[in-house]
Amino acid sequence: MNTVMRKQTILAACQCVLFMGVTQLSAQDTPKEEVKVTKVQKHTIMEKFAPDISLTVEERQQKRMDRAAEIRFRKSVLDTLDISERRRQKLLSDLIKNPFSDRLNKTMAEVKFEDEDVVIDDQDQ
């Protein structure tokens, strides 16, 4: 009886290890370059009252895609800056929660100003 119990325990342990291994492998299957499809409402409340002022579905979708591209660009800029990790985390949270914060705008303006100096110096030579 003891050997049967031992075999069942070993079998159960092997099944657990196999299950955990399979779930770990499937968790790492992520597509590399997946194009995200943005969803926007087909009709807005503003369209009901002022259809000449409101944007079309395609225009709103384009604006959303432009905004996502801008966020990716700003995030890549923040990742390359030589700043403390605490400040970087604050700026990244500002980027997500409040993209027009003074702290984020000031940092991006300083980066653009430094980039313009390099371009101007190259043109002078």
Secondary structure as UniProt FT lines:
FT   HELIX           2..27
FT   HELIX           45..49
FT   TURN            51..53
FT   HELIX           57..80
FT   HELIX           85..97
FT   TURN            99..100
FT   HELIX           102..124
//
